[in-house]
């Protein structure tokens, strides 16, 4: 999405717009959703920060809209256009998400063949968005893709051009569907939607508080691709190091020994880097799961 925003921002700028484009990173974990924002206007842009009332929302991964925590539909209203890469038709998504706004789908086969790393998604998203806003001609889009990717091999640039322009052409019937929004007045700002959390007594002096930083109902361990494993023989019991540095409080301390909560460990490997005696090793998650299954069968 960062690449898509950069391409779209370049294209807007080439057409004489004032532009802001910036990525927004969330939690430090592999596979985390990433947001990127683009503002474009004919006049100077004085607003800063994230876009809270988007005119266009582009979704590259169609598994995200159904996850409230991903926030892909934040700020969407009746005038927003939702662009999504999917095999499902627009009517299905409108019904599935209970939306009254316009939904436009880029058929997923447009960006095929796509490798596991999905190298063309940025160009595809930018190409579809460029036609929806209605002010970026096809040659300008092509120029923006070439300039943004000019450090890549020629064959990769050509492939991105092909997929980006194919997405642009596919949405010809929706050209100009996105209308420029009205500026938000600063006279009567909307108050933040704060969540009030009651103060709770700490079980130990900070920062040594063993408590999960994510909801116990959300098994964030499913995000993990690499698993940290504690070698009990090498562990010297300096549990305050690994448990304190764990960004999600996924290392519990029982009887003075650290224990990893694999249901919530995201696999960031901070504990591996911080362990003084190097008692925490890493193994691929798929290998660890296979070993777990074998142990289960033996126990059964």
C-alpha positions in Angstrom: 0.0 0.0 0.0 2.9 2.3 0.6 4.0 1.8 -3.1 0.4 2.4 -4.2 0.2 5.7 -2.3 3.6 6.8 -3.7 2.5 6.0 -7.3 -0.9 7.7 -6.9 0.8 10.7 -5.2 3.2 11.1 -8.1 0.4 10.9 -10.6 -1.6 13.6 -8.8 1.5 15.8 -8.5 2.2 15.5 -12.3 -1.4 16.7 -12.9 -0.8 19.9 -10.9 -2.2 18.9 -7.6 -0.9 19.7 -4.1 -0.2 16.2 -2.6 0.4 14.5 0.7 1.2 10.8 0.7 2.4 8.9 3.8 2.3 5.3 5.2 1.0 4.5 8.6 2.5 1.5 10.4 0.9 -0.4 13.2 2.2 -3.0 15.5 5.7 -4.4 14.8 4.8 -7.8 13.6 5.1 -9.8 10.4 2.0 -9.6 8.2 0.5 -6.6 10.0 -2.0 -4.6 7.9 -0.4 -1.3 6.6 -2.3 1.8 5.8 -1.2 4.6 3.4 -2.9 7.9 2.9 -3.0 10.2 -0.1 -4.4 13.8 0.0 -4.7 15.8 -3.2 -6.2 19.2 -3.9 -5.9 22.1 -6.3 -5.3 24.5 -3.4 -2.8 24.3 -0.5 -3.4 21.5 2.0 -3.3 22.7 5.6 -4.6 19.6 7.2 -2.2 17.0 8.6 -2.4 13.5 10.1 -4.5 10.5 9.1 -7.6 10.8 6.9 -10.7 10.3 9.0 -13.3 10.9 6.3 -12.0 9.2 3.2 -13.4 9.8 -0.3 -11.9 6.6 -1.5 -10.8 3.4 0.4 -8.6 0.9 -1.5 -8.3 -2.6 0.0 -5.6 -4.9 -1.4 -6.5 -7.9 0.8 -10.1 -8.9 0.9 -9.8 -10.8 4.1 -9.3 -7.5 6.1 -12.8 -5.7 5.8 -14.4 -8.4 7.9 -11.9 -7.8 10.7 -13.0 -4.8 12.8 -9.6 -4.4 14.4 -8.0 -3.9 10.9 -9.9 -0.6 10.6 -10.3 -0.7 6.8 -13.8 0.7 6.9 -13.1 3.5 9.5 -14.8 6.7 8.4 -16.6 5.2 5.5 -20.0 6.9 4.8 -22.6 7.0 2.0 -20.4 9.1 -0.3 -17.2 7.0 0.1 -16.2 4.7 -2.7 -14.7 1.3 -1.6 -12.3 -0.3 -4.1 -11.4 -3.8 -3.3 -9.3 -6.5 -5.1 -11.4 -9.7 -4.9 -12.9 -12.6 -6.7 -16.3 -11.7 -5.3 -18.6 -9.3 -7.1 -19.4 -5.8 -5.7 -23.0 -6.7 -4.7 -21.7 -9.5 -2.6 -19.3 -7.2 -0.7 -22.0 -4.5 -0.3 -24.4 -7.1 1.2 -21.7 -8.8 3.3 -20.4 -5.6 4.8 -23.9 -3.9 5.0 -22.7 -0.9 3.1 -24.7 1.8 1.4 -21.7 3.4 -0.3 -20.4 2.5 -3.8 -18.3 -0.6 -4.0 -16.0 -1.3 -7.0 -14.1 -4.5 -7.5 -10.9 -5.1 -9.3 -11.1 -8.8 -10.4 -8.3 -10.6 -8.8 -7.3 -12.3 -12.1 -6.2 -8.9 -13.4 -3.0 -9.1 -11.3 -2.4 -12.7 -12.0 0.1 -14.3 -12.1 1.1 -13.0 -8.6 3.9 -14.5 -6.6 3.5 -15.1 -2.8 4.9 -11.7 -2.1 2.3 -10.0 -4.4 4.8 -7.6 -6.1 2.1 -6.0 -8.4 -0.5 -5.1 -5.8 0.8 -1.6 -5.4 0.6 -0.9 -9.1 -2.9 -2.5 -9.4 -4.3 -0.5 -6.5 -2.8 2.7 -7.9 -4.1 2.0 -11.3 -7.7 1.4 -10.2 -7.7 4.4 -7.9 -6.3 6.6 -10.7 -9.3 5.9 -12.9 -11.8 6.3 -10.1 -10.6 9.8 -9.2 -11.1 10.8 -12.9 -8.3 13.3 -13.1 -5.3 11.1 -13.8 -4.8 10.2 -17.5 -3.4 6.8 -18.5 -0.1 8.2 -19.7 0.4 10.0 -16.4 -0.3 6.8 -14.4 2.3 5.0 -16.6 4.9 7.7 -16.0 4.3 7.6 -12.2 4.7 3.8 -12.1 8.0 4.0 -14.1 9.4 6.8 -11.9 8.4 5.3 -8.6 9.9 1.9 -9.6 12.9 3.2 -11.5 15.4 1.4 -9.2 13.9 -2.0 -10.1 15.0 -4.2 -13.1 13.4 -3.3 -16.4 11.4 -6.5 -16.5 9.8 -5.8 -13.1 8.9 -2.3 -14.1 7.3 -3.6 -17.3 5.3 -6.2 -15.4 4.0 -3.5 -12.9 3.1 -1.3 -15.8 1.1 -4.1 -17.4 -0.8 -4.9 -14.3 -1.4 -1.3 -13.2 -2.6 -0.2 -16.6 -4.8 -3.3 -16.8 -6.5 -2.3 -13.6 -6.9 1.2 -14.9 -8.6 0.0 -18.1 -10.8 -2.4 -16.2 -12.5 0.4 -14.3 -13.3 2.5 -17.4 -17.0 2.4 -16.5 -16.3 3.9 -13.1 -14.1 6.8 -14.2 -14.7 9.8 -11.9 -16.8 7.9 -9.4 -14.8 9.5 -6.6 -15.8 13.1 -5.8 -13.6 15.5 -3.9 -14.7 15.8 -0.3 -15.6 19.0 1.5 -13.0 20.4 3.9 -13.5 19.7 7.6 -14.1 22.8 9.6 -11.9 23.5 12.6 -14.5 25.7 14.3 -16.5 22.7 15.7 -14.1 19.8 15.7 -15.5 16.3 16.4 -14.2 15.1 19.8 -12.0 12.0 19.8 -13.7 8.7 20.4 -11.8 8.0 23.6 -12.1 4.7 25.3 -12.1 5.2 29.1 -10.2 2.5 30.9 -10.5 2.2 34.7 -7.3 2.2 36.7 -6.3 -1.2 37.9 -3.9 -2.0 40.7 -0.5 -3.2 39.6 0.5 -6.6 40.9 4.1 -5.6 40.9 6.1 -2.4 40.6 6.4 -1.2 37.0 7.8 -2.1 34.5 7.8 -5.7 35.7 4.1 -6.3 35.2 3.2 -9.6 33.6 0.0 -8.9 31.8 -1.0 -9.4 28.2 -1.1 -6.2 26.1 -3.8 -7.6 23.8 -7.2 -9.0 24.4 -7.2 -12.5 25.7 -10.0 -13.2 23.3 -7.9 -12.4 20.3 -5.4 -15.2 19.7 -2.6 -13.1 18.1 -0.3 -16.1 18.2 -1.9 -17.1 14.8 0.1 -14.2 13.3 3.4 -15.9 14.2 5.6 -17.3 11.5 8.6 -18.0 13.8 8.3 -19.4 17.3 10.6 -18.5 20.3 11.5 -21.5 22.4 13.0 -21.3 25.9 15.9 -23.7 26.7 15.3 -24.4 30.3 18.8 -25.8 30.8 20.4 -22.6 29.6 17.9 -20.2 31.2 19.4 -18.6 34.3 16.1 -17.2 35.6 16.7 -13.5 34.8 13.0 -13.4 33.9 12.7 -9.6 34.3 14.6 -9.1 31.0 12.6 -11.1 28.6 9.2 -10.5 30.3 9.8 -6.7 30.5 11.0 -6.3 26.9 8.1 -8.4 25.4 6.0 -5.7 23.7 2.8 -7.7 24.3 3.3 -9.1 27.7 3.2 -12.6 26.3 5.9 -14.0 28.6 4.4 -15.0 31.9 6.5 -15.6 35.0 5.6 -18.5 37.3 7.7 -19.6 40.2 10.5 -17.3 39.0 10.7 -18.9 35.5 9.5 -17.4 32.2 6.8 -19.1 30.2 5.8 -18.0 26.7 2.1 -17.6 26.1 1.9 -19.0 22.5 -1.7 -18.0 22.1 -0.7 -14.4 22.2 3.0 -14.4 21.2 3.2 -12.7 17.8 6.7 -13.9 17.0 8.5 -10.5 17.0 11.6 -12.2 18.4 12.4 -9.3 20.8 12.9 -11.8 23.6 15.5 -13.7 21.5 17.5 -10.5 21.0 17.4 -9.4 24.6 18.0 -12.8 26.4 21.5 -12.4 28.1 22.4 -16.1 28.2 20.9 -16.7 24.7 18.5 -19.3 26.2 15.7 -18.5 23.7 16.0 -20.1 20.3 13.9 -19.7 17.2 12.2 -22.4 15.1 9.8 -22.1 12.1 6.2 -22.1 13.3 5.2 -24.8 10.8 7.9 -27.1 12.2 6.8 -26.4 15.8 3.2 -27.1 15.0 4.2 -30.4 13.4 6.2 -31.4 16.5 3.1 -30.4 18.6 0.9 -32.7 16.6 3.4 -35.6 16.9 3.5 -35.1 20.6 -0.3 -35.1 20.8 -0.5 -38.3 18.8 2.0 -40.0 21.1 0.1 -38.9 24.2 -3.1 -40.1 22.7 
